[in-house]
Amino acid sequence: MKSYVFRSLYRVLVFTTLVFAASFTLAQGIVTGSISGVVEDPQGAVVTNAKVTVTHIATNRVFTTETTSAGIIALRDLPTGAYNLKIEAPNFRAFESTNLVVSVGKDTGMGTVQLTLGSSTETVTVEGAAPLIESTTDQISDTFSSEKVTSIPMGNSFDSLALFL
């Protein structure tokens, strides 16, 4: 009798642990994006320790970093949305790019940014636009509208679509 109670209690404990572990595992997901690029001077040499500031337009939240010894900008774990970016370095004009869009799980690549010589009070502003091709990943993605889902010849529901994929 005692062993039956302990086995039953053990099974309930294992089942409860699995349910909680599964719920925590399924709740995880990527909800941020990133901005990256390389900063160079007019001769093509990298600019180190340049101050990089991005401002989330919707919330005015500011994120800052400095370029690495290789001139690399790496701003990770940014909330999604539109950003204004500013790069400042001594003896160079400030570089600004507006409306950079950060998407979930994607890197917004700035490519190579060339700073121009001048005083730090002068600013070069570039209007941002979404890139035509995502060149940093080999992932293919698409969104499904409700019309596409209903045109699938398998049950016509999102559950059927999930099983189909």
Backbone bond lengths (Angstrom), bond angles and torsions (degrees), N, CA, C in turn:
res aa  C-N    CA-C-N  psi(-1)  N-CA   C-N-CA  omega(-1)  CA-C   N-CA-C  phi
1 M - - - 1.451 - - 1.529 111.26 -
2 K 1.359 116.19 -44.25 1.452 120.05 -179.97 1.529 110.89 -62.64
3 S 1.311 117.37 -42.29 1.466 120.38 -177.87 1.532 110.37 -65.81
4 Y 1.323 117.50 -35.77 1.465 120.72 177.42 1.535 110.67 -63.68
5 V 1.331 118.04 -42.70 1.455 122.49 179.50 1.532 110.13 -64.87
6 F 1.346 116.14 -44.11 1.463 119.52 179.52 1.531 111.54 -65.56
7 R 1.342 117.72 -39.59 1.460 120.55 177.22 1.527 111.03 -64.00
8 S 1.314 116.39 -43.14 1.468 120.19 178.62 1.518 111.15 -64.05
9 L 1.325 116.51 -43.47 1.455 121.05 177.99 1.528 110.50 -63.93
10 Y 1.318 116.96 -39.66 1.464 122.15 178.21 1.532 110.44 -63.40
11 R 1.332 117.28 -43.61 1.461 121.24 178.93 1.523 111.56 -63.11
12 V 1.316 117.72 -42.29 1.452 121.97 178.94 1.534 109.96 -64.25
13 L 1.326 116.40 -41.54 1.457 121.10 179.18 1.528 110.99 -64.12
14 V 1.316 117.94 -44.63 1.461 121.86 178.68 1.528 110.48 -64.24
15 F 1.325 116.82 -45.09 1.465 120.52 179.62 1.529 110.99 -60.85
16 T 1.322 117.45 -45.08 1.466 121.60 179.88 1.525 110.70 -62.84
17 T 1.315 117.35 -41.95 1.465 121.23 178.49 1.520 110.77 -62.25
18 L 1.324 117.44 -43.62 1.459 120.80 179.05 1.523 112.08 -64.18
19 V 1.314 117.56 -39.90 1.462 120.95 179.39 1.524 110.47 -63.94
20 F 1.336 117.04 -46.36 1.463 119.47 179.11 1.517 111.73 -66.34
21 A 1.314 118.43 -40.65 1.468 121.45 178.99 1.525 110.66 -63.66
22 A 1.323 117.19 -41.32 1.461 120.38 179.38 1.524 110.85 -65.55
23 S 1.316 117.95 -40.16 1.464 119.88 -179.13 1.522 110.89 -66.57
24 F 1.332 118.24 -37.90 1.463 119.76 177.64 1.519 110.88 -70.05
25 T 1.321 117.06 -37.04 1.459 120.44 179.92 1.517 111.05 -67.21
26 L 1.300 117.76 -42.77 1.457 121.01 -178.58 1.519 112.23 -72.49
27 A 1.316 117.92 -21.34 1.460 120.74 -178.92 1.520 112.28 -78.34
28 Q 1.322 117.16 -13.14 1.462 120.24 -178.84 1.516 109.66 -79.71
29 G 1.308 116.19 150.01 1.452 120.47 178.53 1.509 110.12 -176.79
30 I 1.294 115.43 164.54 1.449 120.33 178.99 1.522 108.15 -86.59
31 V 1.311 116.60 123.26 1.458 120.97 179.87 1.519 111.47 -126.62
32 T 1.325 116.81 12.56 1.457 120.83 -178.30 1.523 110.14 -127.86
33 G 1.310 115.68 170.77 1.457 122.35 175.37 1.514 109.56 -135.92
34 S 1.324 117.32 -167.12 1.459 120.14 -178.00 1.521 110.91 -148.85
35 I 1.328 114.67 164.11 1.457 123.20 174.07 1.523 106.92 -126.34
36 S 1.332 116.14 134.21 1.462 119.69 178.68 1.517 110.36 -142.24
37 G 1.312 115.60 164.58 1.451 121.31 178.45 1.509 110.96 171.30
38 V 1.319 116.42 -176.65 1.464 123.14 179.09 1.521 107.64 -129.20
39 V 1.329 116.63 137.60 1.464 121.99 179.92 1.521 108.75 -108.82
40 E 1.348 115.06 126.83 1.464 121.13 -179.43 1.519 110.48 -128.89
41 D 1.348 115.25 161.65 1.459 120.81 173.06 1.523 108.51 -91.36
42 P 1.336 119.30 177.45 1.475 120.51 -176.85 1.533 114.90 -59.76
43 Q 1.341 117.71 -24.42 1.464 120.52 179.44 1.528 112.35 -87.68
44 G 1.315 118.29 -3.57 1.460 121.47 179.00 1.515 114.29 94.97
45 A 1.330 118.31 3.15 1.463 121.40 176.31 1.531 108.58 -80.89
46 V 1.324 116.34 144.52 1.461 119.65 -178.19 1.519 110.62 -71.07
47 V 1.313 115.87 149.22 1.464 122.41 177.66 1.521 106.94 -104.84
48 T 1.321 115.64 115.37 1.465 120.25 -178.29 1.522 110.53 -93.95
49 N 1.312 115.93 154.66 1.467 124.27 176.35 1.528 114.15 55.90
50 A 1.327 117.10 28.85 1.465 120.20 173.26 1.528 107.92 -74.73
51 K 1.311 116.55 139.32 1.466 121.27 -179.63 1.525 108.95 -80.51
52 V 1.331 116.11 123.41 1.464 122.17 -179.95 1.532 107.72 -114.17
53 T 1.322 115.81 124.93 1.467 121.42 -179.35 1.520 108.39 -127.25
54 V 1.331 116.38 128.35 1.466 120.23 172.44 1.524 108.00 -120.10
55 T 1.326 114.62 140.57 1.460 121.24 -179.66 1.518 108.70 -121.39
56 H 1.331 116.13 122.12 1.461 121.79 176.54 1.528 107.02 -69.44
57 I 1.309 117.26 118.55 1.463 121.80 -172.35 1.528 112.00 -63.02
58 A 1.319 117.99 -41.59 1.462 121.02 -175.22 1.523 112.70 -70.15
59 T 1.348 118.01 -32.77 1.461 120.61 -173.98 1.523 114.09 -115.62
60 N 1.340 117.84 -8.07 1.469 123.04 -174.66 1.527 112.71 61.32
61 R 1.302 117.96 19.71 1.462 121.64 176.39 1.525 108.52 -75.18
62 V 1.330 117.10 134.88 1.459 122.45 -174.31 1.523 110.06 -109.96
63 F 1.337 115.86 133.95 1.461 123.02 175.58 1.529 107.25 -121.28
64 T 1.322 117.29 134.41 1.463 120.05 -178.84 1.524 110.50 -129.03
65 T 1.321 114.27 153.94 1.457 121.94 173.82 1.522 107.35 -158.95
66 E 1.317 116.42 177.65 1.461 121.87 174.03 1.513 108.18 -125.23
67 T 1.325 116.16 152.89 1.462 119.26 177.34 1.522 108.69 -69.33
68 T 1.324 115.40 150.40 1.465 121.11 -178.92 1.525 110.32 -78.31
69 S 1.319 116.53 -178.15 1.463 120.59 177.98 1.526 111.33 -66.16
70 A 1.330 117.69 -15.20 1.462 122.28 175.76 1.527 111.33 -98.73
71 G 1.347 117.35 7.69 1.454 121.83 178.41 1.516 114.42 76.63
72 I 1.329 117.32 17.70 1.469 121.80 -174.24 1.521 111.13 -88.51
73 I 1.332 114.85 134.21 1.464 122.50 171.24 1.524 106.77 -94.82
74 A 1.325 117.39 129.47 1.460 121.04 177.26 1.520 108.78 -141.74
75 L 1.304 116.17 98.10 1.464 122.17 175.19 1.517 107.51 -109.51
76 R 1.317 117.01 107.06 1.463 122.83 -176.19 1.526 110.92 -105.29
77 D 1.313 115.54 164.11 1.469 123.59 175.04 1.529 112.93 55.94
78 L 1.325 115.58 44.05 1.459 120.14 176.49 1.525 109.62 -89.07
79 P 1.330 118.00 136.37 1.466 119.69 173.87 1.532 109.48 -60.88
80 T 1.306 116.42 149.76 1.462 119.89 -178.02 1.525 110.68 -67.53
81 G 1.326 114.98 153.81 1.447 120.55 178.54 1.515 111.15 138.71
82 A 1.316 115.72 -170.71 1.465 122.02 -179.64 1.523 109.76 -95.57
83 Y 1.330 115.07 143.42 1.462 121.73 -177.02 1.523 110.93 -131.79
84 N 1.332 115.35 151.90 1.456 122.90 166.92 1.521 106.45 -105.56
85 L 1.336 116.86 131.68 1.459 122.07 -177.34 1.519 109.65 -114.92
86 K 1.330 115.95 140.13 1.461 120.92 177.29 1.525 108.41 -136.08
87 I 1.352 115.85 131.25 1.457 122.17 178.24 1.524 107.14 -118.29
88 E 1.336 116.14 125.79 1.453 121.47 -179.10 1.521 109.90 -127.52
89 A 1.332 116.34 136.85 1.461 122.40 175.96 1.528 107.80 -147.95
90 P 1.333 117.42 148.16 1.464 120.34 179.32 1.536 111.01 -59.53
91 N 1.322 116.51 140.20 1.464 124.97 178.25 1.525 114.12 70.46
92 F 1.314 117.72 11.57 1.458 121.91 177.46 1.514 109.23 -126.99
93 R 1.328 115.92 150.72 1.458 120.49 172.08 1.517 108.51 -68.40
94 A 1.303 116.43 144.90 1.466 120.52 176.67 1.529 108.92 -67.72
95 F 1.322 116.41 141.90 1.457 122.55 178.34 1.523 107.60 -108.78
96 E 1.326 116.97 130.16 1.461 121.26 177.60 1.519 109.97 -126.06
97 S 1.313 115.27 139.02 1.457 121.93 173.91 1.517 107.19 -130.81
98 T 1.320 116.62 130.14 1.460 120.09 -175.72 1.528 110.62 -109.95
99 N 1.305 114.19 155.24 1.464 123.15 175.83 1.530 113.58 58.06
100 L 1.329 117.28 42.36 1.463 120.63 171.60 1.521 107.50 -75.59
101 V 1.305 117.39 125.56 1.463 121.23 -176.55 1.521 109.58 -96.77
102 V 1.346 116.02 124.49 1.457 122.83 175.69 1.521 107.60 -104.33
103 S 1.337 115.70 123.43 1.460 121.52 -178.99 1.526 110.07 -108.48
104 V 1.320 115.71 160.91 1.455 121.73 -178.64 1.526 110.58 -62.16
105 G 1.333 115.85 127.30 1.452 121.69 174.40 1.509 115.71 69.84
106 K 1.330 117.98 11.49 1.462 120.40 -177.57 1.522 110.50 -122.92
107 D 1.322 114.20 154.89 1.450 121.24 176.39 1.522 108.96 -101.08
108 T 1.317 116.55 126.85 1.452 121.38 174.59 1.521 106.51 -89.33
109 G 1.317 115.85 99.60 1.454 120.86 -176.98 1.512 111.66 -81.41
110 M 1.326 116.74 124.20 1.461 121.77 177.97 1.531 110.60 -84.53
111 G 1.326 116.51 -15.30 1.452 119.08 -174.89 1.520 109.23 73.42
112 T 1.320 116.55 -145.27 1.465 121.77 178.12 1.521 109.57 -98.76
113 V 1.316 115.71 123.47 1.456 122.50 178.96 1.531 107.20 -103.70
114 Q 1.318 117.08 121.35 1.455 120.40 178.29 1.518 109.57 -100.37
115 L 1.331 114.85 120.91 1.457 120.08 175.48 1.525 108.48 -83.99
116 T 1.320 116.35 145.53 1.456 120.26 178.37 1.523 109.39 -103.55
117 L 1.308 115.42 148.79 1.461 120.36 179.79 1.514 109.99 -67.23
118 G 1.310 115.34 145.76 1.454 120.83 179.37 1.500 109.21 157.34
119 S 1.309 116.20 -177.40 1.462 119.12 179.28 1.525 109.07 -79.46
120 S 1.303 114.39 155.56 1.464 118.62 -177.52 1.520 112.78 -71.61
121 T 1.342 117.17 -5.60 1.464 119.11 177.36 1.524 111.88 -85.62
122 E 1.346 117.20 -15.13 1.458 120.81 176.53 1.521 109.00 -85.24
123 T 1.333 116.50 148.36 1.459 120.89 -176.56 1.517 110.56 -132.71
124 V 1.336 115.27 137.70 1.462 122.09 172.09 1.519 106.46 -107.30
125 T 1.342 118.20 121.65 1.458 122.03 -177.30 1.520 109.72 -109.85
126 V 1.343 115.47 133.07 1.457 122.21 178.07 1.512 107.85 -121.46
127 E 1.327 117.13 128.26 1.459 121.35 176.34 1.518 108.48 -79.63
128 G 1.335 116.92 127.05 1.462 121.27 -177.07 1.507 112.31 -85.05
129 A 1.314 114.99 151.08 1.460 122.12 175.51 1.522 107.86 -142.56
130 A 1.307 116.81 155.69 1.461 120.70 179.77 1.524 110.27 -67.00
131 P 1.334 117.49 137.19 1.462 119.01 178.40 1.529 110.97 -67.68
132 L 1.327 115.55 147.30 1.453 119.55 179.47 1.518 111.63 -73.51
133 I 1.320 116.85 -33.06 1.463 121.82 -177.75 1.512 109.01 -128.05
134 E 1.318 117.05 132.25 1.457 122.17 174.15 1.521 107.36 -82.87
135 S 1.339 116.70 105.85 1.459 120.47 -173.17 1.516 113.90 -98.47
136 T 1.331 118.58 -1.83 1.456 119.41 -175.61 1.520 113.67 -94.80
137 T 1.339 118.31 -11.82 1.459 120.61 178.32 1.523 109.23 -134.48
138 D 1.319 115.61 161.67 1.462 120.38 176.99 1.523 110.90 -106.72
139 Q 1.311 115.82 28.96 1.452 122.37 -177.53 1.524 110.17 -92.04
140 I 1.322 115.89 137.57 1.459 121.51 175.00 1.522 107.15 -109.62
141 S 1.313 116.14 128.82 1.455 118.96 -179.44 1.519 109.57 -136.22
142 D 1.318 114.58 159.49 1.450 121.24 179.03 1.512 107.82 -153.59
143 T 1.284 117.19 156.73 1.455 121.14 175.14 1.522 108.70 -108.68
144 F 1.325 115.42 148.38 1.451 121.22 -178.19 1.514 109.04 -109.92
145 S 1.304 116.64 128.74 1.452 120.49 173.64 1.529 107.84 -89.11
146 S 1.301 116.18 167.27 1.463 119.67 -179.74 1.528 111.25 -64.73
147 E 1.342 117.45 -28.70 1.464 120.00 177.84 1.530 110.84 -66.59
148 K 1.328 116.82 -40.31 1.463 119.97 178.04 1.523 111.11 -64.32
149 V 1.332 115.65 -40.47 1.461 119.54 -178.46 1.520 110.63 -65.29
150 T 1.325 117.56 -42.82 1.456 119.31 -178.46 1.516 112.56 -71.50
151 S 1.336 117.65 -20.58 1.458 119.48 178.74 1.531 112.90 -83.74
152 I 1.333 118.06 -6.86 1.470 120.87 175.78 1.519 107.86 -72.09
153 P 1.329 118.04 130.67 1.464 119.73 -175.02 1.522 114.25 -77.94
154 M 1.318 118.07 32.00 1.460 120.83 -177.24 1.516 110.75 -130.49
155 G 1.271 120.97 81.81 1.448 123.26 172.28 1.517 116.09 79.40
156 N 1.333 119.17 -18.79 1.462 123.98 175.36 1.528 114.07 55.94
157 S 1.321 117.30 45.72 1.458 120.81 175.43 1.522 109.33 -143.90
158 F 1.330 115.97 164.28 1.458 119.98 178.89 1.517 111.42 -66.99
159 D 1.328 117.94 -28.55 1.467 120.57 176.64 1.529 110.10 -65.99
160 S 1.299 117.01 -41.81 1.460 120.75 177.25 1.513 110.97 -64.98
161 L 1.327 116.20 -37.82 1.459 120.22 177.56 1.529 110.93 -63.09
162 A 1.328 116.65 -42.76 1.473 120.07 179.11 1.518 110.77 -62.33
163 L 1.313 117.36 -39.86 1.460 120.49 177.99 1.520 111.19 -70.58
164 F 1.319 116.32 -33.72 1.448 121.39 -179.83 1.520 111.52 -67.49
165 L 1.341 116.81 -39.63 1.464 121.43 -179.22 1.497 108.45 -77.92
